[in-house]
């Protein structure tokens, strides 16, 4: 019995309707250090005998997770979930299936980002931009004090956080959890300034090809927040718009100094 087939024996159970291989092993692009992403589609809320979590099997990391019918539905109805799952479902391989996953995969293949999904994405975008206002203030205070802790906290929201905001609002269906940076870059090719700021905020390189300092990364992230908010201004919800616009005004005053 080969390694993948043996996993079906180890992680199956009476409540498991389908056992699905996702990620790089399903796509055929796995490397020697790639984890094996195993998803169990459950009949209900009862958990399988072998708990979700990370396991070492034959020297390889296996990450097992279980999803209920309610969670499966969110894959198709919640934009922040759909961008992370739909493309992966299309490429997934069923190791065991009673027909449940075949239906899910067909639904993923037929999935289209429609107006209703875009409306939800716009609402989620507004909420998250409000959520990252705290990181803006941490970044500004970190720059003022020269406080490494505040700068490090701010950097995450002003790089990864803003990237995810834009991916959801643009409906970028990511091929995997390592694809956010590259695939969002392709989707944002019409906005080169946004991409340049993001490159600095992630600490990759500045416009001169040098590794940016932490202060440079956070400053670029603050500029990225302002630019992101301006690009998305027309889709902001009224209950969020005032705070987001006030934050942009604060940034423009500070960054002009």
Secondary structure, 3 states (H helix, E strand, C coil): CCHHHHHHHHHCCCCEEEEEEECHHHHCCCCCCCCEEEEEEECCCCCCCCCCEEEEECCEEEEEEEECHHHHHHHHHCHHHHHHHHHHHHHCEEEEECCHHHHHHHHHHHCCCCHHHHHHHHHHHHHHHHHCHHHHHHHHHHHHHCCHHHHHHHHHHHHHHHHHHHHHHHCCCCCCCCCHHHHHHHHCCCCHHHHHHHHHHCCCCCCCCCCCCHHHHHHHHHHHHHHHHHHCHHHCCHHHHHHHHHHHHHHHHHHCC
